[in-house]
């Protein structure tokens, strides 16, 4: 069983979640890191078997937009460390997943970057998360098949298991308009 929404829980607990960093704001200060670790611990105690590291908005692409690209390795490391610390609670051991989000807005398929950029950015992010020791990759809220495929191929090429969640719209299509059964 996966944990719950980390970003929304951080916001509920008073941590800044403005775009483009969203929940990654928590990775830049002590209060945010403490709150993030507590969120993970609470999910573990509630029965989660997989804790998703707070890497939803920590790609180089997103950090570059926020003027913080130089912190790429640091914030990803902090995110995995917080999840790993909570996953090590002896009574509630968990796996740690590294989150991969769309490079642009989850709900705006018209903003998806060029395929080569998707492939490069997702490959770099998956490689870093694997290096940092995540157990698997969670590719989240993908709004079009080509970016989802770029992230899946990156995970496969890195030799790490991946889960995929797509962002559908009725009836039976992705937000991009692609039929869900063809995605």
C-alpha positions as CSV (number, residue, x, y, z in Angstrom):
1,X,0.0,0.0,0.0
2,X,1.3,3.4,-1.0
3,X,1.4,6.4,1.4
4,X,-0.9,9.3,0.9
5,X,-0.4,12.7,-0.6
6,X,2.8,14.2,0.7
7,X,2.4,17.6,-0.8
8,X,-1.1,18.2,0.4
9,X,-0.2,16.9,3.9
10,X,2.8,19.3,4.0
11,X,0.5,22.2,3.0
12,X,-2.0,21.1,5.7
13,X,0.8,21.3,8.2
14,X,1.8,24.8,7.2
15,X,4.6,24.2,4.8
16,X,4.7,26.4,1.7
17,X,3.6,24.6,-1.5
18,X,3.6,27.3,-4.2
19,X,4.6,26.5,-7.8
20,X,6.9,25.6,-9.4
21,X,8.5,23.8,-6.5
22,X,5.2,22.7,-4.8
23,X,6.2,20.3,-2.0
24,X,9.9,20.6,-2.7
25,X,9.9,23.9,-0.6
26,X,10.1,21.6,2.4
27,X,13.6,20.4,1.3
28,X,15.2,23.9,1.8
29,X,14.8,24.5,5.5
30,X,15.0,22.7,8.9
31,X,11.3,23.1,9.7
32,X,10.3,21.7,6.3
33,X,12.6,18.7,6.6
34,X,11.3,17.9,10.1
35,X,7.7,18.2,9.0
36,X,8.4,16.0,5.9
37,X,10.0,13.3,8.0
38,X,7.0,13.4,10.4
39,X,4.6,13.0,7.5
40,X,6.5,10.0,6.3
41,X,6.5,8.5,9.8
42,X,2.8,9.1,10.2
43,X,2.1,7.3,6.9
44,X,4.3,4.4,7.9
45,X,2.5,4.0,11.3
46,X,-0.8,4.2,9.5
47,X,0.1,1.1,7.5
48,X,1.8,2.3,4.3
49,X,4.2,-0.2,2.8
50,X,5.7,2.2,0.3
51,X,6.8,5.7,1.3
52,X,7.2,8.1,-1.7
53,X,10.2,10.4,-1.3
54,X,9.3,14.0,-1.8
55,X,10.9,14.2,-5.2
56,X,7.8,15.1,-7.2
57,X,9.1,18.6,-8.1
58,X,12.9,18.1,-7.7
59,X,13.9,17.5,-11.3
60,X,16.7,19.8,-12.7
61,X,14.0,21.2,-15.1
62,X,11.8,22.4,-12.2
63,X,14.6,23.6,-10.0
64,X,16.0,25.6,-12.9
65,X,12.7,27.3,-13.3
66,X,12.8,28.2,-9.6
67,X,16.4,29.4,-9.9
68,X,17.7,26.6,-7.7
69,X,19.2,24.1,-10.1
70,X,22.5,24.0,-8.2
71,X,20.7,22.3,-5.3
72,X,19.5,19.3,-7.5
73,X,21.6,16.6,-5.8
74,X,21.2,18.1,-2.4
75,X,17.4,18.3,-2.3
76,X,16.9,14.9,-3.9
77,X,19.3,13.5,-1.3
78,X,17.4,15.2,1.5
79,X,14.1,13.9,0.1
80,X,15.3,10.3,0.0
81,X,16.9,10.6,3.4
82,X,13.7,11.8,5.1
83,X,11.7,8.9,3.5
84,X,14.4,6.4,4.3
85,X,14.6,7.5,8.0
86,X,10.8,6.9,8.3
87,X,11.0,3.6,6.4
88,X,13.5,2.3,8.9
89,X,11.1,2.4,11.9
90,X,11.5,-1.1,13.2
91,X,7.8,-1.8,13.8
92,X,6.8,-0.4,10.4
93,X,9.5,-1.1,7.7
94,X,8.7,0.3,4.3
95,X,10.1,0.5,0.8
96,X,11.0,3.9,-0.5
97,X,9.9,5.1,-4.0
98,X,11.4,8.0,-5.8
99,X,8.7,10.2,-7.4
100,X,8.9,11.3,-11.0
101,X,6.5,14.0,-12.1
102,X,5.7,15.6,-15.4
103,X,8.3,18.2,-16.2
104,X,5.6,20.9,-16.5
105,X,2.1,21.2,-15.0
106,X,0.4,17.9,-14.5
107,X,-2.8,19.2,-15.8
108,X,-1.4,21.0,-18.9
109,X,-0.4,18.5,-21.6
110,X,0.0,21.4,-24.0
111,X,3.2,22.3,-22.0
112,X,5.0,19.0,-22.3
113,X,8.5,19.6,-23.5
114,X,10.1,18.2,-26.6
115,X,10.6,14.4,-26.4
116,X,14.4,14.6,-26.3
117,X,14.1,16.9,-23.3
118,X,11.7,14.6,-21.5
119,X,14.0,11.6,-22.2
120,X,17.1,13.5,-20.9
121,X,15.5,15.0,-17.8
122,X,13.7,11.8,-16.7
123,X,16.8,9.7,-17.3
124,X,19.0,12.0,-15.2
125,X,16.3,12.0,-12.4
126,X,15.9,8.3,-12.4
127,X,19.6,7.7,-12.4
128,X,20.1,10.1,-9.4
129,X,17.2,8.5,-7.4
130,X,18.6,5.0,-8.1
131,X,22.1,6.2,-7.0
132,X,20.5,7.6,-3.8
133,X,19.0,4.2,-3.0
134,X,15.3,4.3,-3.7
135,X,13.7,0.8,-4.0
136,X,11.5,1.7,-7.0
137,X,10.3,4.7,-9.0
138,X,6.7,6.1,-8.9
139,X,6.0,7.9,-12.2
140,X,3.0,10.1,-11.2
141,X,0.1,12.0,-12.8
142,X,1.4,11.8,-16.3
143,X,-0.9,13.6,-18.7
144,X,0.4,12.2,-22.0
145,X,1.8,8.9,-23.1
146,X,5.0,10.2,-24.6
147,X,6.3,11.7,-21.4
148,X,5.1,8.7,-19.4
149,X,7.1,6.5,-21.8
150,X,10.2,8.6,-21.5
151,X,10.1,8.1,-17.7
152,X,9.3,4.3,-18.0
153,X,12.2,3.8,-20.4
154,X,14.5,5.7,-18.1
155,X,13.6,3.4,-15.2
156,X,13.9,0.2,-17.4
157,X,17.3,1.3,-18.7
158,X,18.4,2.0,-15.2
159,X,17.3,-1.4,-14.0
160,X,14.8,-0.2,-11.4
161,X,11.2,-1.2,-11.0
162,X,8.6,1.5,-11.7
163,X,4.9,2.1,-11.1
164,X,3.0,4.5,-13.3
165,X,-0.1,6.6,-12.7
166,X,-1.8,8.5,-15.5
167,X,-4.0,11.5,-15.4
168,X,-7.2,10.6,-17.2
169,X,-10.2,12.6,-18.2
170,X,-13.6,11.1,-19.1
171,X,-14.5,9.3,-21.1
172,X,-11.5,7.0,-21.3
173,X,-8.8,9.5,-22.4
174,X,-5.7,11.0,-21.0
175,X,-5.7,14.8,-20.4
176,X,-3.8,15.0,-23.7
177,X,-6.8,13.6,-25.5
178,X,-5.1,10.2,-26.3
179,X,-7.4,7.2,-25.8
180,X,-6.5,5.6,-22.5
181,X,-6.5,2.1,-24.0
182,X,-3.7,3.2,-26.5
183,X,-1.5,4.9,-23.9
